[in-house]
């Protein structure tokens, strides 16, 4: 399941990178990094701290 979701995520990033600036290609690593860092920050802020 993880491998399938990872492949779908990279395919989504590739398609998004080709659409964002049409005549040019945005690298997959840049697109995946932007989306992945946003998800990571969301998970960090969502974490509840117990004192």
matplotlib code that plots the C-alpha trace (Angstrom):
import matplotlib.pyplot as plt

x = [0.0, 2.8, 4.6, 1.4, 0.6, 4.2, 4.0, 0.7, 2.1, 5.1, 2.8, 0.6, 3.7, 4.9, 1.6, 1.4, 4.9, 4.1, 0.9, 2.1, 4.2, 3.0, 5.9, 8.5, 8.8, 9.2, 11.3, 9.5, 11.8, 10.8, 7.1, 7.3, 9.4, 6.9, 4.0, 5.9, 7.2, 3.6, 2.3, 5.3, 4.6, 0.9, 1.7, 4.1, 1.5, -1.3, 0.8, -0.6, 1.9, 1.1, 2.7]
y = [0.0, 2.4, 1.7, 2.3, 5.5, 6.7, 6.0, 7.8, 10.8, 11.1, 10.7, 13.5, 15.7, 15.1, 16.0, 19.1, 20.1, 19.9, 22.0, 24.8, 26.7, 25.2, 25.6, 24.6, 21.6, 22.0, 19.2, 16.5, 16.9, 20.6, 19.8, 16.8, 18.9, 21.7, 19.4, 17.2, 20.0, 21.5, 18.1, 17.8, 21.3, 20.4, 17.3, 19.1, 21.8, 19.3, 17.3, 17.8, 18.4, 16.8, 18.4]
z = [0.0, 0.8, -2.5, -4.4, -2.6, -3.1, -6.8, -7.1, -5.1, -7.5, -10.5, -9.1, -8.5, -12.1, -13.6, -11.4, -12.3, -16.0, -15.6, -13.3, -15.8, -19.1, -21.6, -19.0, -16.6, -12.9, -11.4, -9.6, -6.6, -6.2, -6.4, -4.0, -1.6, -1.5, -0.9, 1.5, 3.6, 3.8, 5.1, 7.5, 9.0, 9.3, 11.2, 13.5, 14.3, 14.8, 17.4, 20.9, 23.6, 27.0, 30.0]

ax = plt.figure().add_subplot(projection="3d")
ax.plot(x, y, z, "-o")
ax.set_aspect("equal")
plt.show()
